[in-house]
Every structure is written in C-alpha cells, then in structure tokens.
Amino acid sequence: MSGKAKVLGVSMVKFAKPGKHEPYEVMAAKAVKGALEDAGIDYDDVQQAYASYVYGDSTCGQTALYQVGMTGIPIINVNNNCSSGSTALYMARQAVESGDMDCVLAFGFEEMKPGALGSVWDDRTPPMGWAMQRLAEMEPDLPDAPLALKMFGAGGKAYLEKYGANPDIFAKVAVKSRSHAVNNPYSLFDKPLTVEEVLNAPVLFPTLTRLMACPPTCGAAAVVVCSETFAKKHGLANAVEIIGQAMTTDTAVSFDHPIALIGAEMTQRAALQMYEKAGIGPEDVDVVELHDCFTPNEVITYEGLGLCREGEAEKFINDGDNSYGGKYVVNPSGGLMSKGHPLGATGLAQCTELVWQLRGQANQRQVEGATIALQHNLGLGGACITTMYRRGL
C-alpha cells in the first residue's frame, strides 16, 4: 500500500450553454492539457486514465484523450450519473493508494441538451423507476414534472414540512451562491440576485422557482492524481493531499422518506466514513464545494455533512454560516447553480476549485487561511462521493 494520494494538477474550461460549446473532445483535451501543465508533467508520465461522462457512446473517453496523445495506457470510461466526475477521482485515488500506479488522470466532460434531464433509452427498465414509484406511493398528489425536478422538489417540500422551516431559505441559498459567483471568472451566471427575484421567478414545482435550479451546461475538467513518491521524484511541490474519501450507494433507508430518496442518507454515511478516514471532523473544515443541483439539496446537505445539526439549516443560513465571515464558505465557486452542471465534469470541477482554494490561488473569492476542504458530489440512482483535502505543507 502506498501513502495518501495527492492532487498534483487541476484544470477546467468555462462551462457553456448547450449549443454554445465546443465538441466534447476539444473541451476535454483543453482541460487535460491544462491539468498536465498545472502539474508540471508530460502526458507520457500518466500511467492510467479515467474518463467520466454520461451522455455519449462507449469509448468517448478514448476519443477525447487521443487528442492529447496515444501512449497505449489503460483508459477506463466511467458513468455514474451526476457523480461521474467524483467517481473517476475516487478510482484514480484508489489506483494510486493501492501502490499499483504512481500517476493517474481523471477527466470528465459532457455535451448536454437544453431543458430538463431525460432518459435516452426508453425501450428498457428506467434506472430511476424504483425511486419514482416509491415517491408516488409517499406523495401521490404531487404534480407531474421531469424526474430530477420532481424528486428534489418533493425532497425540499418534505424538508419544509418536517422542520417547519421558512420556504425563503431556498431563495437565500441561491442569493448566497450568486454572490460568490460574482468573483468567479468560470461562472456562467454572475449577476447578483435578491431573495425577491428568486421567489418571483417562474415556478417550476411547488417551493421551487427557476432560479433555484441549476442550468444544463457543457464543459470539461481534469485532475492529475499521484503518489508522494512520484511528486518527490519529480521535484514537484504544491500538491494537495486527499486525506479522506468515501463512496456510498442507496440502502433500504432510501425508501423511508422523500428527503432520504434524494440522497440525504447516502450523504450522511459517506460523510461519516470520510471523517473517520481523515481523522478529523466537520468542525475542522474551512471551505466546501457541495452538490447544489437544486437549492433544497444544498440545504439538506448542510445537515448530511454535519455542518449543522438536523433541522437547524434555517438558522445556519440566517446566521450566515454558509458564507464568508461564517463558520464555512460553501460553494465559493458559485456552485452548480452558477457554473452549471455538465454531469461528467462537475465533480472534477469541484475538486479544481478546492485545490485552487487550498493553494491560495482563488483570487477575489479566496477563503482566507483555507487548510482543509470538503467536497460532496451526488448522483441519484444512486451514488454519493465525499472527499476531504488538506493543503500541502
């Protein structure tokens, strides 16, 4: 077994609206070349690669990476819904920590279509059919809506009902995220918002308006993961250490409540496992990038990660503990709400932001003195990956 894996290089392209983007292989190649340059290594140093994407035919990963080089290394394609990018990172970290590899690449990309996510394969059992059936049993009177919107909308509605929280918390989270995005050149949306603007936006689902939902976007991101031995051999400094990581999937508990159905229980288990591996808890975290595909999910995730106690997210938000000057800075990048959510790239873009933060390279959005960073990436169907990083000494 090797020591803890290190993130040596990161890069991403600015995400774009569908129809305004470059081909996936072009975006991916730019991100990969950027990560290699950031790491200070050549593509020939990479021993294995994991390519994450959801919408695309088999071996798109090879087509994308061949734009960088054709060295004959193993290239493994990863599809794990919205958590695909972090799944690639998880596998890269495992390969390095096993001692089998010294330098591995995880990269992700996505070309998406406008509008709500939908299934491409309508002639076979839908992977989320079990969840939709259970939601219909628990909430038979919900209006019809696209899958993700209905599930996260129902989860948010259930949270408000369970804890008696003010519905404006979902709008306040959107305002907070956009206030961070103003300082991020990689944000697609960087115009400040008010609570009134968010609440008065077109309603997509009960308790959800358009400004509480992330937009579909296209883009790419890449991360170089290496061993400490590799970094020392090449005289490379500035690496960020992965000190804890966990991946969970659904259990029977996911059937118990609409909140659990959208990953709250997966998140809680992944967080606990990650904290145990890292040997530190949420109180030690400085900066967080979490999966805010809809603002209700950000609210629910505060509690799942242990950033606040169960049922206390409203106080956490109203006290400003999710932003600069509070206990944590959550989504300094502006999150998925501001950058967009190209499924295969999202987890690796989160990693990129946190590495920049820990290196002190985040410019106007820099979290002062950031030493420990936490990442959360969720995919319904389901998978949740949590990762904790520590600034290099």
Secondary structure, 3 states (H helix, E strand, C coil): CCCCCEEEEEEECCCECCCCCCCHHHHHHHHHHHHHHHHCCCHHHCCEEEEECCCCCCCHHHHHHCCCCCCCCCEEEECCHHHHHHHHHHHHHHHHHCCCCCEEEEEEEECCCCCCCCCCCCCCCCCCHHHHHHHHHHCCCCCCCCHHHHHHHHHHHHHHHHHCCCCHHHHHHHHHHHHHHCCCCCCCCCCCCCHHHHHCCCEEECCEEHHHECCCCEEEEEEEEECHHHHHHCCCCCCEEEEEEEEECCCHHHHCCHHHHCCHHHHHHHHHHHHHHHCCCHHHCCEEECCCCEHHHHHHHHHHCCCCCCCCHHHHHHCCCCCCCCCCEECCCCHHHHHCCCHHHHHHHHHHHHHHHHHCCCHHHCCCCCCEEEEEEEECCCEEEEEEEECCC
